[in-house]
Amino acid sequence: MINKIEVSWKGEMLFESVSPEGNVMIDAAKEVGGQGKGLRPKAMMLTSLAGCTAMDVASLLKKMRAEVEDFKIEVEANLTDEAPKFYDKVKVTYRFYDKDFKKDKIEKAVNLSVERYCGVMHMFRQFAEITTEIQYIVQ
């Protein structure tokens, strides 16, 4: 399977990424000529990681009948100091919100995503050390 996108210059440091599934604006920081009208490329990488594992977890929780009221994923990444700057350490925090949790199933869903299903997670492992944490917030 081949995936394809096209990025078009919109002036200064603003670009639009177009894919069959939708469009995303990409921009640089103001200090380097950007206008703040889009995601920065490295933030898009973290968004892709969170989105990939989020979709896995949502699907698995539904199949396991362990749905929660809400969940959020936070990704923090350490950017190296020297060019080319890249993420060398990444922490993915899964926050689940509900009154009652099926913790064994939630943990299984997260682990399946992290270890088996999330292709973006696998790609990140090629260049970064990844850690994960699960938090339960009672509402």
Backbone as JSON, one array per atom type, in Angstrom:
{
  "sequence": "MINKIEVSWKGEMLFESVSPEGNVMIDAAKEVGGQGKGLRPKAMMLTSLAGCTAMDVASLLKKMRAEVEDFKIEVEANLTDEAPKFYDKVKVTYRFYDKDFKKDKIEKAVNLSVERYCGVMHMFRQFAEITTEIQYIVQ",
  "N": [[0.84, -1.18, 0.0], [0.57, 2.18, -0.84], [1.03, 5.36, 0.47], [0.2, 8.75, -0.1], [0.88, 12.19, -0.13], [0.55, 15.72, -0.75], [2.39, 18.66, -0.53], [1.88, 22.09, -0.5], [3.18, 25.29, -1.11], [2.25, 28.2, 0.57], [3.12, 30.73, 0.87], [5.63, 32.71, 2.51], [6.48, 30.94, 5.35], [4.45, 29.16, 5.36], [2.6, 26.26, 4.65], [0.46, 23.91, 2.96], [-0.66, 20.72, 3.6], [-1.98, 18.2, 1.71], [-4.08, 15.46, 1.63], [-5.8, 12.42, 0.69], [-7.57, 12.09, 2.79], [-7.87, 14.53, 4.08], [-6.88, 17.95, 4.91], [-4.01, 19.72, 6.19], [-2.56, 22.46, 7.81], [0.74, 23.72, 7.79], [3.22, 25.4, 9.53], [5.89, 27.63, 10.47], [7.65, 28.75, 13.45], [7.17, 32.09, 14.69], [9.56, 33.45, 15.16], [11.25, 32.51, 13.21], [10.21, 33.31, 10.84], [7.64, 32.37, 10.46], [3.99, 32.36, 10.72], [2.4, 31.33, 12.63], [0.16, 29.87, 11.84], [-0.33, 27.2, 11.57], [0.44, 23.73, 12.34], [3.68, 22.85, 13.52], [6.25, 20.96, 11.89], [7.54, 18.98, 13.6], [5.77, 18.87, 15.75], [3.64, 17.78, 14.43], [4.54, 15.21, 14.07], [4.44, 14.22, 16.71], [1.73, 14.44, 17.13], [0.82, 12.58, 15.26], [1.79, 10.24, 16.42], [0.33, 10.19, 18.87], [-2.28, 10.14, 17.82], [-2.34, 7.72, 16.39], [-1.96, 5.69, 18.37], [-4.15, 6.34, 19.96], [-6.36, 5.75, 18.34], [-6.07, 2.97, 18.11], [-6.41, 2.2, 20.84], [-9.01, 3.15, 21.4], [-10.53, 1.55, 19.65], [-9.88, -1.04, 20.57], [-10.77, -0.94, 23.25], [-13.5, -0.76, 22.85], [-14.04, -3.24, 21.6], [-13.36, -4.9, 23.71], [-15.28, -4.34, 25.5], [-14.86, -2.32, 27.41], [-15.21, 0.38, 27.6], [-14.61, 3.85, 28.35], [-15.53, 6.96, 29.95], [-14.1, 9.13, 28.93], [-10.94, 9.72, 27.31], [-7.56, 10.83, 27.18], [-4.51, 11.58, 25.52], [-1.26, 12.41, 26.24], [1.73, 13.6, 24.88], [5.07, 13.94, 25.49], [8.19, 15.12, 24.44], [11.7, 14.94, 24.17], [13.83, 17.12, 22.58], [16.79, 16.93, 20.77], [19.88, 18.84, 21.18], [21.68, 19.45, 19.14], [21.96, 20.05, 15.61], [21.12, 17.71, 13.04], [18.13, 18.32, 14.69], [16.31, 16.07, 16.68], [13.82, 13.9, 18.14], [14.79, 12.24, 20.99], [13.96, 11.07, 23.33], [10.83, 10.02, 24.4], [7.75, 10.42, 26.02], [4.71, 8.89, 26.6], [1.63, 9.53, 27.85], [-1.27, 8.12, 29.02], [-4.46, 9.06, 29.82], [-7.26, 8.17, 31.52], [-10.7, 8.72, 32.0], [-13.37, 8.3, 34.2], [-15.95, 6.81, 36.27], [-15.68, 4.27, 37.15], [-13.37, 1.7, 36.47], [-12.21, -0.76, 34.16], [-9.52, -1.9, 34.74], [-7.67, -3.94, 34.04], [-8.38, -4.6, 31.41], [-8.09, -2.14, 30.15], [-5.36, -1.68, 30.47], [-4.41, -3.84, 28.98], [-5.34, -3.12, 26.42], [-3.88, -0.75, 25.95], [-1.24, -1.77, 26.07], [-1.3, -3.59, 23.9], [-1.57, -1.8, 21.78], [0.81, -0.27, 22.04], [2.83, -2.25, 21.86], [2.2, -3.89, 19.64], [0.29, -2.96, 17.61], [0.4, -0.14, 16.86], [1.77, 1.48, 14.29], [3.1, 3.91, 14.03], [4.24, 4.24, 16.53], [6.06, 2.15, 16.41], [7.73, 3.14, 14.39], [8.78, 5.41, 15.71], [10.32, 4.14, 17.65], [12.62, 3.55, 16.29], [14.33, 5.66, 16.51], [14.05, 6.83, 19.0], [13.84, 6.62, 22.59], [11.14, 5.23, 24.17], [8.72, 5.76, 26.65], [5.89, 4.81, 28.63], [2.87, 5.69, 30.38], [0.04, 5.05, 32.42], [-2.79, 6.68, 33.57], [-5.48, 7.01, 35.87], [-8.38, 8.8, 36.22], [-10.82, 9.62, 38.39], [-14.13, 10.58, 37.94]],
  "CA": [[0.0, 0.0, 0.0], [1.33, 3.42, -0.94], [0.37, 6.58, 0.93], [0.72, 9.9, -0.83], [0.39, 13.52, 0.22], [1.21, 16.79, -1.5], [2.55, 19.88, 0.27], [1.91, 23.27, -1.36], [3.64, 26.53, -0.47], [1.21, 29.23, 0.65], [3.8, 32.0, 1.14], [6.5, 32.76, 3.68], [6.79, 29.59, 5.85], [3.16, 28.47, 5.47], [2.38, 25.21, 3.66], [-0.72, 23.1, 3.17], [-0.51, 19.32, 3.27], [-3.26, 17.68, 1.22], [-4.15, 14.0, 1.48], [-7.18, 12.02, 0.38], [-8.39, 12.14, 4.0], [-8.04, 15.89, 4.59], [-5.8, 18.92, 4.77], [-3.39, 20.22, 7.41], [-1.67, 23.59, 7.58], [2.05, 23.59, 8.43], [3.86, 26.71, 9.6], [7.05, 27.73, 11.35], [7.54, 29.7, 14.54], [7.3, 33.5, 14.27], [10.97, 33.87, 15.21], [11.96, 32.08, 12.0], [9.47, 33.73, 9.66], [6.3, 31.79, 10.39], [2.88, 33.2, 11.14], [1.63, 30.62, 13.63], [-1.12, 29.47, 11.25], [-0.39, 25.75, 11.4], [1.31, 22.92, 13.17], [5.07, 22.7, 13.1], [6.47, 19.57, 11.47], [7.82, 18.04, 14.69], [4.52, 18.71, 16.5], [2.81, 16.85, 13.64], [5.02, 13.86, 14.37], [3.9, 13.82, 18.01], [0.29, 14.29, 16.9], [0.65, 11.3, 14.58], [2.0, 9.18, 17.42], [-0.83, 10.16, 19.77], [-3.46, 9.74, 17.06], [-2.24, 6.3, 16.04], [-2.23, 4.86, 19.54], [-5.51, 6.65, 20.42], [-7.31, 4.98, 17.53], [-5.95, 1.58, 18.55], [-6.98, 2.03, 22.17], [-10.47, 3.32, 21.31], [-11.07, 0.36, 19.0], [-9.7, -2.19, 21.44], [-11.66, -0.81, 24.41], [-14.86, -1.08, 22.4], [-14.11, -4.7, 21.41], [-13.24, -5.56, 25.01], [-16.39, -3.84, 26.33], [-14.24, -1.63, 28.54], [-15.23, 1.8, 27.26], [-14.51, 4.84, 29.42], [-16.23, 8.2, 29.65], [-13.21, 9.96, 28.11], [-9.51, 9.53, 27.52], [-6.66, 11.77, 26.52], [-3.12, 11.13, 25.44], [-0.28, 13.49, 26.22], [3.05, 13.15, 24.43], [6.17, 14.87, 25.76], [9.38, 14.61, 23.75], [12.94, 15.71, 24.32], [14.48, 17.44, 21.32], [18.24, 17.05, 20.93], [20.39, 20.2, 21.04], [22.48, 19.62, 17.92], [21.3, 19.79, 14.31], [19.68, 17.82, 12.89], [17.44, 18.08, 15.96], [15.3, 15.02, 16.6], [13.36, 13.44, 19.44], [15.52, 11.05, 21.44], [13.2, 10.48, 24.43], [9.41, 10.34, 24.25], [6.89, 9.85, 27.06], [3.3, 8.89, 26.22], [0.79, 9.37, 29.03], [-2.67, 7.82, 28.73], [-5.31, 9.45, 30.94], [-8.61, 7.66, 31.37], [-11.65, 9.41, 32.88], [-14.63, 7.58, 34.41], [-16.25, 6.56, 37.68], [-15.25, 2.9, 37.43], [-12.49, 1.29, 35.38], [-11.8, -2.15, 33.98], [-8.09, -1.61, 34.57], [-6.96, -5.02, 33.35], [-8.66, -4.48, 29.98], [-7.5, -0.88, 29.69], [-3.91, -1.91, 30.36], [-4.19, -4.74, 27.85], [-5.53, -2.34, 25.19], [-2.72, 0.14, 25.78], [-0.06, -2.58, 25.75], [-1.42, -4.09, 22.53], [-1.26, -0.69, 20.88], [2.23, 0.08, 22.17], [3.74, -3.33, 21.47], [1.86, -4.64, 18.44], [-0.53, -2.38, 16.55], [0.66, 1.24, 16.43], [2.91, 1.59, 13.39], [3.85, 5.15, 14.3], [5.04, 3.92, 17.72], [7.17, 1.33, 15.92], [8.66, 4.04, 13.69], [9.47, 6.22, 16.71], [11.32, 3.31, 18.34], [13.84, 3.49, 15.49], [15.21, 6.79, 16.83], [13.8, 7.39, 20.33], [13.47, 5.77, 23.72], [9.74, 5.54, 24.47], [8.14, 5.28, 27.9], [4.44, 5.03, 28.7], [2.26, 5.73, 31.71], [-1.42, 5.06, 32.42], [-3.38, 7.34, 34.73], [-6.93, 6.87, 35.98], [-8.94, 9.96, 36.88], [-12.21, 9.35, 38.75], [-14.97, 11.77, 37.77]],
  "C": [[0.89, 1.25, 0.0], [0.46, 4.56, -0.43], [1.01, 7.76, 0.22], [0.06, 11.17, -0.32], [1.07, 14.51, -0.72], [1.23, 18.02, -0.61], [2.72, 21.05, -0.69], [2.31, 24.49, -0.55], [2.55, 27.58, -0.55], [1.8, 30.61, 0.95], [4.53, 31.96, 2.46], [6.83, 31.33, 4.12], [5.53, 28.74, 6.01], [2.99, 27.49, 4.31], [1.07, 24.51, 3.98], [-0.43, 21.68, 2.7], [-1.89, 18.78, 2.91], [-3.13, 16.17, 1.04], [-5.57, 13.64, 1.12], [-8.12, 12.16, 1.58], [-8.63, 13.55, 4.53], [-6.79, 16.73, 4.43], [-5.3, 19.37, 6.14], [-2.48, 21.38, 7.03], [-0.39, 23.39, 8.41], [2.69, 24.97, 8.41], [5.03, 26.65, 10.58], [6.75, 28.71, 12.48], [7.76, 31.12, 14.02], [8.74, 33.95, 14.23], [11.79, 33.42, 14.01], [11.12, 32.34, 10.74], [8.09, 33.15, 9.5], [5.25, 32.77, 10.88], [2.03, 32.53, 12.22], [0.27, 30.15, 13.14], [-1.25, 27.96, 11.03], [0.53, 25.04, 12.36], [2.74, 22.96, 12.63], [5.31, 21.23, 12.78], [6.74, 18.59, 12.62], [6.59, 17.83, 15.57], [3.58, 17.76, 15.75], [3.25, 15.42, 13.88], [4.45, 13.36, 15.69], [2.4, 13.61, 17.92], [0.0, 12.96, 16.22], [0.81, 10.13, 15.54], [0.79, 9.07, 18.33], [-2.08, 9.68, 19.04], [-3.47, 8.26, 16.74], [-2.59, 5.42, 17.24], [-3.64, 5.12, 20.08], [-6.54, 5.84, 19.64], [-7.27, 3.5, 17.89], [-6.69, 1.36, 19.85], [-8.5, 2.15, 22.12], [-11.12, 2.07, 20.71], [-11.0, -0.86, 19.91], [-10.62, -2.12, 22.66], [-13.09, -1.16, 24.04], [-15.02, -2.59, 22.25], [-14.1, -5.45, 22.73], [-14.38, -5.18, 25.96], [-15.85, -3.18, 27.6], [-14.19, -0.13, 28.28], [-15.15, 2.67, 28.52], [-15.25, 6.09, 28.98], [-15.41, 9.08, 28.69], [-11.79, 9.45, 28.28], [-8.73, 10.5, 26.68], [-5.26, 11.18, 26.53], [-2.23, 12.36, 25.34], [1.06, 12.91, 25.79], [4.04, 14.27, 24.72], [7.42, 14.28, 25.13], [10.56, 15.54, 23.95], [13.59, 15.87, 22.95], [15.98, 17.6, 21.56], [18.69, 18.48, 20.66], [21.07, 20.47, 19.71], [21.66, 19.31, 16.67], [21.9, 18.53, 13.68], [18.99, 17.44, 14.2], [16.35, 17.03, 15.75], [14.92, 14.63, 18.02], [14.13, 12.19, 19.83], [14.84, 10.36, 22.6], [11.76, 10.96, 24.32], [8.64, 9.65, 25.37], [5.44, 10.01, 26.61], [2.49, 8.58, 27.48], [-0.66, 9.21, 28.59], [-3.48, 8.18, 29.97], [-6.75, 9.01, 30.65], [-9.52, 8.28, 32.44], [-12.94, 8.61, 32.95], [-14.87, 7.48, 35.91], [-15.72, 5.2, 38.11], [-14.45, 2.42, 36.22], [-12.3, -0.22, 35.36], [-10.3, -2.1, 33.66], [-7.34, -2.69, 33.82], [-7.16, -4.92, 31.84], [-8.06, -3.2, 29.4], [-6.0, -1.07, 29.49], [-3.58, -2.84, 29.2], [-4.33, -3.99, 26.53], [-4.34, -1.43, 24.93], [-1.5, -0.67, 25.38], [-0.12, -3.16, 24.35], [-1.1, -2.99, 21.52], [0.24, -0.41, 20.86], [3.13, -0.99, 21.58], [3.45, -3.94, 20.1], [1.26, -3.81, 17.31], [-0.1, -1.01, 16.02], [1.94, 1.33, 15.6], [3.75, 2.83, 13.63], [4.74, 4.94, 15.53], [6.27, 3.11, 17.29], [8.2, 2.21, 15.19], [9.46, 4.88, 14.69], [10.56, 5.43, 17.43], [12.64, 3.24, 17.57], [14.82, 4.6, 15.87], [15.03, 7.33, 18.24], [13.52, 6.3, 21.35], [12.06, 6.19, 24.13], [9.35, 4.94, 25.81], [6.65, 5.6, 27.89], [3.99, 5.02, 30.15], [0.75, 5.75, 31.52], [-1.89, 5.71, 33.7], [-4.9, 7.18, 34.69], [-7.45, 8.05, 36.79], [-10.43, 9.68, 37.11], [-12.99, 10.65, 38.64], [-16.24, 11.64, 38.54]]
}
